[in-house]
Amino acid sequence: MAYQHFEEYNLKVTEDVKERYKRIIEDLGEDVNREGLLKTPERASKAMQFLTQGYSQDAAEILKSAMFQESYNEMVIVKDIEVYSLCEHHILPFFGKAHIAYIPNGQIVGLSKLPRIVDVFARRLQVQERLTEQILDCINDTLQPQGVAVVIEASHMCMMMRGVQKQNSVTTTSGFRGQFEKIETRNEFLKLISNKFS
């Protein structure tokens, strides 16, 4: 049997948001009964629920589900994690890459969980600065490592499509805890995430 993917949506929320999108489209001067727009309000409703599903997820519990005792105490880096989020000021996308490192303190976490917690916080209405801090604090508080570092590089559609319309601008935010507050450890991390390994 071929692979099948199912998405579940709250029917009441879907219907309520659909009706609001329908009114918005009408208020903007479009004909919601035009063939190409007939299903747009429902699609937009489901898309917004998907893009904000992080509100119903617990990032700390995701980390706790895959924590293991381990004596390894050197830097662990997961870099180039894709980030897709919505700017809370204009509800326009921002997107880019996150780089995460931590130094274990008796426990490691399954590597796939770090991108998962990025998604939990990114799939909310966000600002990049808060997104960086939330990822950093979640790892630091839950895993209690010797240190943790997070860098996010992102392009913001609110700057590219409207306003100043600067298509090539990239915003970088960073946060450091514990051992990464030491300049030599921080520099090692920054050097490693900038390297391209073949």
N, C-alpha and C positions, 0 to 999 in steps of 0.2 A: 504494500500500500504506500502511495506517495505521501511525503511529509505534508502535514496540514498545520497551519498556524491560525489560532483563534485569539481574538481580542474581546474582552468583556468590558461593557460600559454600563454605568448606572442609567437606567432607562429614564428616570425622572429628570436627572441632571441633563442628559442628552436632549430631551424634549424642551426643557426650559431654555437651555443655551441656544438650541436651534432656533427657537422663536425670537430670541434676542438678536441673533445674527441676521435673521430674515428682516427684522425691522431696521437694523443698521444698513443693510444692503439697499433697502427701499429708501431710507433717509439720504443715502449717498446719490440717489438718482437712478438706480438701476431697476430693471424689471425682474423681480424674483421668479416670475413665471416663464422667463426665457429659458429655452431648452438647456443651455449650458449652465444655468444657475439653479435648476430645479432641486438638485441634491446638495448644492454648496452649503447651505446652512447646517445640514446634518453632518456633512463631512467636516466642516469647520468646528462644530461642537465636539466631535470625536477627536479631532486633532488637538484641540485645546486640553481635553481631558488627558490625552496621552502625554502632551508636553508639560503638564503640571502634575503628573502622577507622583512626584516626589513628596508631595504633602502627605500622602498616605503611607509612606515608607519610613522605616526606622534604620538609619545608617549604622548606628551603634550595634543593633541586633544583627545586621548583615556581617559586620566584622566579627562579632562574638561567635557566629556560627562556624567560623573557620580559623580559630586561633589554636596554635599548637605549641607545646613546650619544645624549645630548641635552644641549644647553647650558642648558636651563631650570633656574633656580635659585631659584624661589619655592616657597612652601608648596603641597603637594599633599595634599588631604584626601579620604578616603572615610569617610563617616559613616553611622550607622544600619545597620551590618552586623549581621544577625541572628545571635545566638549561642545555641546549644543544647548543653549539656554535662551530665555526670553528676558530682555531688558524690562525692568518693572516700570520704567518711565514712559515708554512708548509701545510696549508689547511688540517689539521688533526683535528678531534673533541677534544673538552674538554667538560666535563660534570660534574654535581654535583648538589648542592643545594644552593639557595639564601634565606636569611632571611632578612626581611624588617620590620622596625618599624617606626612609626611616632607619634608625639603628636599633635593632632588637635589644630587649632587656629581659631575656629569658623566654620570650614568646614571639613567634612569627605569625603572619596571617597569610591565608591563601592568596596568591597573587591576583586572581581574578576579582577579589573583593575590593581592591583599591579602585579600579575603574567603576565598579558597581556603586561605591559611595559617591564618586564624582557625579554619576548620573542621578542619584537620589537628590543631591543638592542642586544640580543644574536644572532638573526638571521641576522648577518652581519659578515664580517671577523673581528676578534676581538683579543684583549689581555684581560686577566681577569682584570687587573688593570683599564683599560679604561672602561670596561663593568660596573665595580663597580661604578666608578665616574659618568658615564652617567645616571645610574638608580638613584643614589643619587641626582644629580643635577636636573633631571627632576621632581622628587617628590618635592624637596625643592623649585624650581622656580615656579612650577605650583600650588601646593597646599598651599604653604607658611605656613607650620606648625610651631609649636614652636620648633620642632626638627625632624630630620630624621636620621635613621641609616640603613646601608646595610652591610651585611657580605655574602661573597660567598666562598664556599668550593668546589674545583673542582679537578678532575684528568685529566691530559693532555696526550693524546695519543702520542704527539710528544716526551714526556719523557718516555712513557711506551713501545712503539713499536719500537722506533729508538733512536739514541743518547745514553743517559746514561742507558736506558732500566730499569728504576726503577718503578716496577709495583705497589708498595704500597704507592707511594708519593702522598700527597694531598697539594694543594696550597690554602691558605686562604688569602683573601683580605678583607679590611673593610674600611668604610668611615662613618664619623659622622658630623652632622651639628647641630647648635643651642643647645638645651638642652642636646643633647647626647654628647656634648663636655665636659660636667661635669662628673667627674669620677663616681659619685654615680648613675647617670642615665644610663651611659654606662654600668656599672657593673650589674645593674638590667636587662637591655636588654640581656647582654651576659649570665647571669644566666638563664633567661627565655628561651632562644633559646637552651640552653644545656639540659634543663629538658625534660624528657620523661613522658608525662601524660598518664595514663591508661584510 
